[in-house]
Amino acid sequence: MKIIPAERARGRTQCESDISEGRLQLFWQIRSSWGQFMASLFEERFEIHVIPVSDITNDKQCSFRGGYNERISEHIDSLFGSGSMDAALAEVDAYRQLRYREYLESRST
C-alpha cells in the first residue's frame, strides 16, 4: 500500500477529536477466536472499541486508519505507560499462536 500523507494526518486529527470526546477506538483486521480475544482485551484494559476492518482496502483507507491507530497507540501509552499498546498486541499474538498450534495438533492426531 502507498501511504497518503494527507489521509494519515486526517486519521490522526480524527483520532484527536475522538479522544477529546471519550470515543476510543482502534481499526484492526480481527478474525476468529483471537479477534474476539483482542476486542475483549482492548475493551477491558483500555476501554477501546476495536472496529473490524477488511483486508480488502485502498491506499486512502489504509493511510487514514494507520494515522488513526498510530495516534490512539500514543494515547494509550501516555495513559497506561510506555509500551502498553505493544504489550497488549504481544498478548494477542501469543494467544493467536497458541490457538493455531492447538488446531494443528488436533489435526495430527
C-alpha positions in Angstrom: 0.0 0.0 0.0 1.1 3.5 -0.7 0.8 5.9 2.2 -1.1 9.1 1.5 0.3 11.7 4.0 -2.8 13.9 3.9 -5.0 10.9 4.8 -2.6 9.8 7.5 -2.8 13.3 9.0 -6.6 13.3 8.7 -6.7 10.0 10.6 -4.6 11.5 13.4 -6.8 14.6 13.5 -10.0 12.5 13.7 -8.5 10.4 16.5 -7.7 13.6 18.4 -11.3 14.6 18.1 -12.5 11.2 19.2 -10.1 11.1 22.2 -11.4 14.5 23.3 -15.0 13.2 23.1 -14.1 10.0 25.0 -14.7 7.8 22.0 -11.7 5.5 21.9 -11.4 3.1 19.0 -8.9 1.1 17.0 -9.2 -0.1 13.4 -7.9 -3.7 13.1 -8.4 -6.7 11.0 -9.7 -9.2 13.6 -11.0 -12.7 12.9 -11.7 -16.0 14.6 -11.2 -16.5 18.4 -8.1 -14.4 18.5 -10.1 -11.4 17.1 -12.7 -11.8 19.8 -9.9 -12.1 22.4 -8.3 -8.9 21.1 -11.6 -7.0 21.1 -12.3 -8.1 24.7 -8.8 -7.4 25.9 -8.7 -3.9 24.5 -12.2 -3.1 25.8 -11.4 -4.3 29.3 -7.9 -3.0 29.6 -8.1 0.3 27.7 -11.8 0.9 27.1 -11.1 0.9 23.4 -13.7 -0.4 20.9 -11.9 -2.4 18.2 -13.5 -1.7 14.8 -13.2 -4.7 12.5 -11.8 -3.9 9.1 -11.5 -5.9 5.9 -8.2 -6.8 4.3 -9.8 -5.5 1.0 -8.9 -1.8 1.2 -7.3 1.0 -0.6 -4.5 3.4 -0.1 -6.8 6.1 1.2 -8.4 3.9 3.9 -5.2 2.3 4.9 -3.5 5.7 5.3 -6.4 7.1 7.4 -6.5 4.1 9.6 -2.7 4.0 10.0 -2.7 7.6 11.2 -5.7 7.0 13.5 -4.2 3.8 15.0 -0.8 5.5 15.4 -2.3 8.3 17.4 -4.5 6.0 19.6 -1.4 4.0 20.4 0.4 7.1 21.6 -2.6 8.0 23.7 -2.8 4.5 25.3 0.9 4.6 26.0 0.6 8.0 27.6 -2.2 6.8 29.9 -1.0 3.3 30.8 2.7 3.6 30.4 5.2 3.3 27.5 4.9 0.0 25.7 1.4 -0.7 26.9 0.0 -1.0 23.4 2.8 -3.2 22.2 2.4 -5.4 25.2 -1.3 -5.9 24.6 -0.6 -6.7 20.9 2.0 -9.2 22.0 -0.6 -10.9 24.2 -2.9 -11.1 21.3 -0.2 -12.6 19.1 0.7 -15.2 21.8 -3.0 -16.2 22.1 -3.2 -16.5 18.3 -0.1 -18.6 18.1 -1.4 -20.9 20.9 -4.7 -21.4 19.1 -3.0 -22.2 15.8 -0.7 -24.7 17.5 -3.7 -26.3 19.2 -5.5 -26.6 16.0 -2.6 -28.1 14.1 -2.0 -30.6 16.9 -5.7 -31.6 16.9 -5.4 -32.3 13.1 -2.3 -34.5 13.5 -3.9 -37.0 15.9 
